[in-house]
Amino acid sequence: MSSEYNPPQDPLEILHDDHEILIVNKPTGLLSVPGKGEHLADCLITRVQDVFPQALLVHRLDRDTSGVMVFALTPHAQRHLGLQFEKRQTKKTYVARVAGRLEPKTGTVDLPLIVDWPNRPLQKVCHETGKPAVTDWRVLKASDTESRVRMFPKTGRSHQLRVHMLALGHPILGDPFYATGAALDHPRLMLHSEELRLRHPDGGEGVRFRAKAPF
């Protein structure tokens, strides 16, 4: 993470709210939760709690990733949603732009991940000590220089999509941690949480929330 933290000042983009849950479209460059130190205090949950003081954290997105995030508005909803994430019952869809022509058109990455301690917060593939991590992907369109990919993570490891794409030889464009050279030369990390499917804490009905990728 670069030392300069200049979070965007966009107004909160609320996609849905009811008596149990709140769905927000997180902008790129904004922490989900506070970092260590006063300079990293501005984050999505504090902004959300300015409007919904009762809001509770359920999951998080990386600072540089944009897109759909759910917050609980009651302790019951937090428990209910927390269990869904823990048991991998939620369905997440991401869109990314990656370097080079990704082939074949569809595939699965099954590579265990663990924190790269000397270089944390970076993560790395490790077959000895890594935790299971699985990502399905589908190419939406491709040229010789880049591919637009939709990704369906089956697990929720830190930096999972970023490291899995890197392992395929196609780092996500604009990734400050894992991209190099021309792939790094982009205004933002080209990774967006496009859709989240979950069961509503009130009654268990399946619901889905979408936010179009801004790139």
GIJORA-V339909 format. One record per residue. SS is DSSP state (a for helix, b for strand, c for the rest). BURIAL is + if it has 9 or more other ideal C-beta (glycine too) atoms within 8 Angstrom, else -. D_CENTER is the distance of its C-alpha to the mean C-alpha in Angstrom with 2 decimals. Layout:
# GIJORA-V339909
SS,BURIAL,D_CENTER ; SS,BURIAL,D_CENTER
This chain:
# GIJORA-V339909
c,-,15.36 ; c,-,18.19 ; c,-,20.76 ; c,-,20.76 ; c,+,18.43 ; c,-,19.16 ; c,+,16.63 ; c,-,17.13 ; c,-,19.62 ; c,-,18.64 ; c,-,19.79 ; c,-,17.54 ; c,+,16.54 ; b,-,17.17 ; b,+,16.65 ; b,-,18.57 ; b,-,20.36 ; c,-,23.07 ; c,-,24.87 ; c,+,22.12 ; b,+,18.63 ; b,+,16.93 ; b,+,14.14 ; b,+,12.86 ; b,+,11.29 ; b,+,9.64 ; c,+,11.10 ; c,+,10.12 ; c,+,11.99 ; c,+,11.93 ; c,+,11.27 ; c,+,10.09 ; c,+,13.27 ; c,+,16.34 ; c,+,16.84 ; c,-,20.31 ; c,-,22.96 ; a,-,23.95 ; a,-,22.39 ; a,+,18.86 ; c,+,19.77 ; c,+,18.35 ; c,+,14.94 ; a,+,13.43 ; a,+,15.09 ; a,+,18.42 ; a,+,18.36 ; a,+,17.69 ; a,+,20.49 ; a,-,22.81 ; a,-,22.89 ; c,+,22.26 ; c,-,23.75 ; c,-,23.27 ; c,+,19.45 ; b,+,17.90 ; c,+,14.52 ; c,+,13.07 ; c,+,9.53 ; c,-,7.18 ; c,+,4.10 ; c,+,5.61 ; c,+,8.56 ; c,+,8.46 ; c,+,5.31 ; b,+,6.90 ; b,+,7.35 ; b,+,8.39 ; b,+,8.60 ; b,+,11.77 ; b,+,14.33 ; b,+,17.59 ; c,+,20.87 ; c,+,23.13 ; a,-,23.30 ; a,-,23.92 ; a,+,20.73 ; a,+,18.76 ; a,-,20.61 ; a,+,20.31 ; a,+,16.54 ; a,+,16.13 ; a,+,18.33 ; a,+,16.50 ; a,+,13.25 ; a,-,15.68 ; c,-,17.66 ; c,-,14.84 ; c,-,16.37 ; c,+,13.36 ; b,+,12.40 ; b,+,8.98 ; b,+,9.32 ; b,+,7.55 ; b,+,9.96 ; b,+,10.66 ; b,+,13.96 ; b,+,15.24 ; b,+,18.60 ; c,+,21.62 ; c,+,22.60 ; c,+,20.53 ; c,-,23.05 ; c,-,23.72 ; c,-,22.18 ; b,-,20.36 ; b,-,19.70 ; b,-,17.99 ; b,+,16.91 ; b,-,18.12 ; c,+,18.01 ; c,+,17.88 ; b,+,15.93 ; b,+,17.11 ; b,+,16.87 ; c,+,19.17 ; a,-,21.31 ; a,-,23.39 ; a,-,20.44 ; c,-,17.84 ; c,-,15.00 ; c,+,14.95 ; b,+,14.64 ; b,+,17.12 ; b,+,18.47 ; c,+,21.36 ; c,-,23.48 ; c,-,25.55 ; c,-,23.31 ; c,+,19.73 ; b,-,17.99 ; c,-,17.57 ; c,+,14.43 ; b,+,14.60 ; b,+,12.86 ; b,+,14.85 ; b,+,14.87 ; b,+,17.15 ; b,+,18.39 ; b,-,18.92 ; b,-,21.17 ; b,+,22.21 ; c,-,24.67 ; c,-,26.08 ; c,-,23.79 ; b,+,20.34 ; b,+,18.64 ; b,+,16.30 ; b,+,14.36 ; b,+,12.72 ; b,+,10.84 ; b,+,11.13 ; b,+,9.92 ; c,-,12.85 ; c,+,11.82 ; c,-,9.00 ; c,+,10.04 ; c,-,8.90 ; c,+,8.10 ; a,+,9.02 ; a,+,8.31 ; a,+,9.65 ; a,+,12.61 ; a,+,13.38 ; a,+,13.79 ; a,+,15.80 ; a,+,17.84 ; c,-,18.79 ; c,-,20.03 ; c,+,17.65 ; c,+,15.25 ; b,+,12.61 ; c,+,14.72 ; c,+,14.63 ; c,+,12.79 ; c,+,14.79 ; c,+,14.61 ; c,+,15.24 ; c,+,16.83 ; c,-,20.55 ; a,-,23.29 ; a,-,22.83 ; a,+,19.24 ; a,+,18.40 ; c,-,20.50 ; c,+,18.11 ; c,-,17.51 ; c,+,13.72 ; c,+,10.84 ; c,+,10.99 ; b,+,7.45 ; b,+,6.69 ; b,+,5.55 ; b,+,9.30 ; b,+,10.58 ; b,+,10.67 ; b,+,14.01 ; b,+,15.64 ; b,+,19.17 ; c,+,20.50 ; c,+,21.82 ; c,-,25.10 ; c,-,26.62 ; c,-,23.83 ; c,-,23.71 ; b,-,20.82 ; b,-,18.90 ; b,+,16.15 ; b,+,14.38 ; b,-,13.40 ; c,+,12.69 ; c,-,13.97 ; c,+,12.35 ; c,-,14.33 ; c,-,15.22
